[in-house]
Amino acid sequence: MKTKIFKIQGKFLMGEKLKHFTKELKATKEEDIYEKIYSEFGSKHHISREQVQIEKIEEISLEESQDSMIKAISER
């Protein structure tokens, strides 16, 4: 299966404040993005899934990507 690039926007609870985030991730389907986001925020920020609000997920092209790591991996 071919991987796609997704741009994710949302908020997460940092202390008592909601912080906005925008991330770009690769996955084969949109459903996989949820698990990747929850796992990453849980690992890095030690927060539960309930503290992460995913507002928007959209598929983007390699040219639209702003993430240099995504571009480097995709150009192989």
C-alpha positions in Angstrom: 0.0 0.0 0.0 1.2 3.5 -0.8 1.6 5.9 2.0 0.1 9.4 2.0 1.0 12.6 3.7 -1.6 14.1 6.1 -1.7 17.5 7.8 -3.3 17.4 11.2 -4.6 20.4 13.2 -5.9 20.4 16.7 -5.4 21.3 20.3 -4.0 19.5 23.4 -4.1 20.3 27.1 -0.7 21.6 28.4 -1.2 22.2 32.1 -4.4 24.2 32.3 -4.2 25.7 28.8 -5.1 24.4 25.4 -2.3 24.7 22.9 -2.8 24.5 19.1 -0.7 22.1 17.0 -0.2 21.4 13.4 1.6 18.2 12.4 2.4 16.3 9.2 2.5 12.6 9.3 2.7 9.7 6.8 0.2 6.9 6.9 -1.6 4.5 4.5 -5.0 5.6 5.6 -6.6 8.5 7.6 -7.7 6.2 10.4 -4.1 5.4 11.3 -3.4 9.0 11.9 -5.5 9.1 15.1 -3.4 6.3 16.7 -0.2 8.0 15.7 -1.2 11.4 17.1 -2.5 9.9 20.4 0.6 7.8 20.8 3.0 10.7 20.0 1.4 13.1 22.4 1.1 10.5 25.1 4.8 9.7 24.8 6.1 13.2 24.5 3.8 15.1 26.8 2.5 12.3 29.1 -1.2 13.2 28.4 -4.2 10.9 27.8 -6.1 10.6 24.5 -9.0 12.7 26.1 -6.6 15.7 26.4 -5.9 15.7 22.6 -8.5 17.3 20.3 -8.0 16.5 16.6 -9.9 19.2 14.6 -8.9 18.6 11.0 -7.1 16.0 9.0 -6.4 16.5 5.3 -4.4 14.7 2.8 -1.7 16.9 1.2 0.8 16.5 -1.6 4.6 16.3 -1.1 4.9 19.8 -2.6 2.5 21.2 0.0 4.4 19.6 2.9 6.4 22.0 5.1 8.1 19.2 7.1 11.7 18.6 6.0 11.7 15.1 7.5 8.6 14.1 5.6 10.1 15.5 2.4 13.4 13.6 2.9 11.7 10.3 3.6 9.3 10.7 0.7 12.0 11.5 -1.9 13.8 8.2 -1.5 
